[in-house]
Structure formats: C-alpha cells, structure tokens
Amino acid sequence: MKKDLKLYDVHKISNVQELLLKSAEKHGDKIAFEDLNKTPIPKLTYSELLSNALKFGNALRQLRIEERTHIALIGENRVQWALSYFTLMMFNYVVVPIDKNLSQNEIYNVIYESDAETVIFSESYSSAFLGNNSVLKNFKHFICMDSSCADSKYLSMKDMIDSHDEFPKAELPEINSNDLAEINFTSGSLGRAKGVKLSQENIAANIVAMVSMLLITPEDRFLSVLPIHHTYECTCGMLCPIYSGASVHYARNLKTIVDDLQKVKATIFLGVPLLYDKMYKKISKSISEDKVKSMVVPALAKATDLTSKLGLKSLKRKVFAELHEKFGGAIRVFIAGGAAPDPLVAKGLRQFGFNFVQGYGLTETSPILALNRLDAFKDNAAGIPLPNVEIKINNPDENGIGEIWAKGPSIMLGYYKNEKATKEAFEGDWFKTGDIGYFDDEGFLYISGRKKNVIISKTGKNVFPEEIEDLLNRSPYILESLVYGKEDEKHSEIISAIIVYDSEAFIEYAEKNKIEISEELINNIITEEVEKINKELPIYKRVVNFDVQDEELQKTTTHKIKRYANRI
C-alpha cells in the first residue's frame, strides 16, 4: 500500500516537443543551460533554446533527413548535447544516445545495431568517423559540435544553426507520443548489446510523476556531472529541470565538482553512491583529524537532531554553515541514483543539514520507478512507487521477498530488434525488473539485490552480495569490494570476495604508527576487518575467503561494478 502523501501540482505533457514549447513560453529569458567549459554555444535561455532548436531542426530538414530517421548523439555533457536532444525530439527523429566512454569498437557496435544514418558528435570523437569504415557506409551526414573538427566530410552544428531561419512552430511535425523516440543501448559485443526502446510518452510520463513527488522550482540550479547519455542524468538531470523552469549547469569535469558547485551555487545535485561515499569520507576524516571538531561536531549533530524533530530544521544549516559553504552554500537536496547508497552515508549527510533522497529505476523504466521524498523517506529504502506506476512482488517467499515487477506508462516499448529478449522481460503487461525486493507496511520499497547475483548458501538460503558489500565498504581500510559465490571442491557455493584496499588509509596508518607498509600488514588488517564484519552476520552469510588487490574494480560509465568481468 502506498503511503498517502500529497502530490505537488504539475502540468500534463505527453511528449518532449510539448515540454519545450510550454517551458519556453513560460520562462523566456531565464537561463536554461550553461557550460562551465568554453564551447561554441556556452549558454542558452529558454527562448534561445527553442529558437536554436527550430533553426537546427530546419537545417536537418533542409538536408532532407526524413522524420523517424535514427540519429546517433555522442559527446561530453554540454549545452549542444542538450540542444541536439531537444531538436531531435521536436522534429520527430529517433535519438540514439551513445556512451562517451565506450571504445571506438563499441561505438561502432551501437551504430550498427541502432541503424543510425546520421551522427552528431563533439570534436573528441571526430577520429572515430574518419576513413571508410564499413560500419559508417550507411551514414549520410556527420555533424560536429566544434569548429576545431571542421572538415569537408563534416558539417558544423553552429554554422547550420546560424545559417538557417527558425522553422515555423505551427508547422512542427505532429508527434505520435507512443512511437519509438529513443534507443538506449547497453554496451556489448555485436548481437549482444540490448537497445532499450523508449517513446516520448514513456519519458513524459516519468517526468510528470517524478516532479509531482519531488518539488523542483524555477529558482533551482542543477550541476550536471553524470554521463548525459544515461536515462538517469538525461531524464532527471536535464528534462525534469527544463520542465520545471530550473537551470542546468554543466561541470568542467569530475575533479572540479566542488569548485563548480560553489560557482553556480547549485541547489540540486544528482550523483551516484560512489560520489557521496567519497564526499562523506572526506568530511568525516577532516572532523576526526581535528581534536576540537571531533568532540564538538558529534554533540552538535545530536543536539540539532532533536531540534529538527521539534520543527527547527533550518538550525542545522546555520550550525554547519561552514560545511555548506564548501558546496556553494545553496544545496537544497542531494539525489542519489544508479545504485543503492549506503544508508549510513545518507544519515550522516542529513546530520549536517543536507537533504538526501534516493530513487530506484532502470533504463527500461525511463528510468524512475520509486522515489523517496523530502517529507517521507527511509535511508535504507528505494522509495515509494511513483503515482502512475504499479509495483508488485512476484512469488514472494515467507519474508515477502521476491522479484520486483512493474507496469505503467513509463515502461519501455521493448528491446530494439530483439523479440526474444522483449518476450523474456515481460509477463503480460508486467515488466520483470530482475531485482529482488519487498515492501514494508508503509508502502516503501526495499531492494535486496539483483536476481542474477543471488548466492545460494549450503543451507539453501539466499545471500545477497550487495548487503555484504555495504558492510565491507564501511571499513576505512576498504575502498570497494565485490562479493560472489565461488564453487568449492564439493560443488557448493561459498561466499567469496575481492577487496580493494584504500591506499590512502594505509599510508596514514603507517605514518601514524611509524611502520612500513608491507603486503603482510595489508593482509593482516584486511583480515581483521573481514572478521569484524563476519561477527555481524549469520554464519551462512559470512565471507569464507577473499583476495586483496590495489587495482580498482572495472566499472561501467555510471560507476557500477562489472561483476562478472572482475571475478577471479
């Protein structure tokens, strides 16, 4: 049962074309997008965003690129990526966002599998489109975002916009909101990469439902840093702000996040758990290293916890004003997605006066299915289902745990040219997420882990590796970990782990204790940490053997660990 909570007023839209037309009319001269790096189109107001989209769309029409043509889009987070996306949606093309961190071979795989005929790209990827590669033989047009990659083979996006008039709004293509509008590919080899098919209705329904649960206002400023090709950043970090009249500012790079937060005085920041883990560890470390702060801060946190319960929530921001200023002084909410954050990190940031919420979803669900709210949250829960989404636990066990199934207007159309995978993903109208979870009595959804990652213990009980990883990763000496089932001599699965030690923590330990770092020292300390964690776990969940390494685990571009690529 869903928790009975009041929803925010929202205006209905059925597609992205409608979104931009309404927002441009309402917010006019207000900033929509801004690049913190130097680019050919560094800033656009809402009116300019619409005007540029109408000009760019007109230019594409003049090239005789017909509606429904599949157009690939690859580049860094920047104004021109967002402008391209809006233009393609406005003019009834099919967008194929490509992960900017893919190898050239993987880029070719996506291009081939998607049937793209035109590509819009930034200068960083110009070399991928040189030569006579057979994959590109069906490409009719190459459009570059940067003047530095000017070539007889390439068209300049900026020149195309500057040399064309606005296409008449009254003559814009009629959008069938249920048609294929976007194909988001997983990385993978030829024939294995799955293209998630989304319609404009899928995306629009998700936007409206999310904003009804989490208030976004025209005064909000987003700092964008996560890969924009991914539905989490694209829908939540780009489309939701423009729907709401807010502004989006593109960070220079991952290393400049704190400076960029200060520069734009961001109010909303979307991140993945890894970013927040590092952020919280740095805060905790700076406090523990200061004798006065190490005594005073915990006491102040507890005291202000009490005043917050009494309704004085703003007091925390005043007490911890120095810390808030480090992040620009205006952060209204940190949002986590892409994976489950550590509840202790969420609670810890909240103790310093930061609002912290997490959501849950998949690319196949456009992406959000459930969301915590500022006025109703649980740090260890995925959230409450969106108001237009129905979620059920299929075939629950005695504890109510089973596979999460969902249905609603934001569920994908299927996988591109892959009827077998599409059929396997659905049971009637229900989409099978592949995640295992349960509901509590207040309607909050909890994620136990991925169905395919579950380890069956010798006693026949299910063990979710994510649960054990969360405990391991809390150790100051462990940077990250991967837990998996390893077959023993009796062909039973034993709980095993790959542990990446935190070099910085060991350097500090060595300096403090005036000893040298050795392989023996690292193994001894990690063994002690594992033994401590094992004491917190029932016998069937305990880590039986582990390997220690200094090399970080392979990850996807959204910082998820590639489980099967890292196993020993």
C-alpha positions, 0 to 999 in steps of 0.5 A: 500500500502506498503511503498517502502523501500529497502530490505537488501540482504539475502540468500534463505533457505527453511528449518532449516537443510539448515540454519545450514549447510550454517551458519556453513560453513560460520562462523566456529569458531565464537561463536554461543551460550553461557550460562551465567549459568554453564551447561554441554555444556556452549558454542558452535561455529558454527562448534561445533554446527553442529558437536554436532548436527550430533553426537546427531542426530546419537545417536537418530538414533542409538536408532532407533527413526524413522524420523517424530517421535514427540519429546517433548523439555522442559527446561530453555533457554540454549545452549542444548535447542538450540542444541536439536532444531537444531538436531531435525530439521536436522534429520527430527523429529517433535519438540514439544516445551513445556512451562517451566512454565506450571504445571506438569498437563499441561505438561502432557496435551501437551504430550498427545495431541502432541503424543510425544514418546520421551522427552528431558528435563533439570534436573528441570523437571526430577520429572515430568517423574518419576513413571508410569504415564499413560500419559508417557506409550507411551514414549520410551526414556527420555533424560536429559540435566544434569548429576545431573538427571542421572538415569537408566530410563534416558539417558544423552544428553552429554554422547550420544553426546560424545559417538557417531561419527558425522553422515555423512552430505551427508547422512542427511535425505532429508527434505520435507520443507512443512511437519509438523516440529513443534507443538506449543501448547497453554496451556489448559485443555485436548481437549482444548489446540490448537497445532499450526502446523508449517513446516520448510518452514513456519519458513524459510520463516519468517526468510528470510523476517524478516532479509531482513527488519531488518539488523542483522550482524555477529558482533551482540550479542543477550541476550536471556531472553524470554521463548525459547519455544515461536515462538517469542524468538525461531524464532527471538531470536535464528534462525534469529541470527544463520542465520545471523552469530550473537551470542546468549547469554543466561541470568542467569535469569530475575533479572540479565538482566542488569548485563548480558547485560553489560557482553556480551555487547549485541547489540540486545535485544528482550523483551516484553512491560512489560520489557521496561515499567519497564526499562523506569520507572526506568530511568525516576524516577532516572532523576526526583529524581535528581534536576540537571538531571531533568532540564538538561536531558529534554533540552538535549533530545530536543536539540539532537532531532533536531540534529538527524533530521539534520543527527547527530544521533550518538550525542545522544549516546555520550550525554547519554553515561552514560545511555548506559553504564548501558546496556553494552554500545553496544545496537544497537536496542531494539525489542519489541514483544508479545504485543503492547508497549506503544508508549510513552515508545518507544519515550522516549527510542529513546530520549536517543539514543536507537533504538526501533522497534516493530513487530506484529505476532502470533504463527500461523504466525511463528510468524512475520507478520509486522515489523517496521524498523530502517529507517521507523517506527511509535511508535504507529504502528505494522509495515509494512507487511513483503515482502512475506506476504499479509495483508488485512482488512476484512469488514472494517467499515467507519474508515477502521477498521476491522479484520486483515487477512493474507496469505503467506508462513509463515502461519501455516499448521493448528491446530494439530488434530483439523479440526474444529478449522483449518476450523474456522481460515481460509477463503480460503487461508486467515488466520483470525488473530482475531485482529482488525486493519487498515492501514494508507496511508503509508502502516503501520499497526495499531492494535486496539485490539483483536476481542474477547475483543471488548466492545460494548458501549450503543451507539453501538460503539466499545471500545477497552480495550487495548487503555484504558489500555495504558492510565491507565498504564501511571499513576505512581500510576498504575502498570497494569490494565485490562479493560472489559465490565461488564453487568449492571442491564439493560443488557448493557455493561459498561466499567469496570476495575481492577487496580493494584496499584504500591506499590512502588509509594505509599510508596514514596508518603507517605514518601514524604508527611509524611502520612500513607498509608491507603486503603482510600488514595489508593482509593482516588488517584486511583480515581483521576487518573481514572478521569484524564484519563476519561477527555481524552476520549469520554464519551462512552469510559470512565471507569464507575467503577473499583476495586483496588487490590495489587495482580498482574494480572495472566499472561501467560509465555510471560507476557500477561494478562489472561483476562478472568481468572482475571475478577471479 
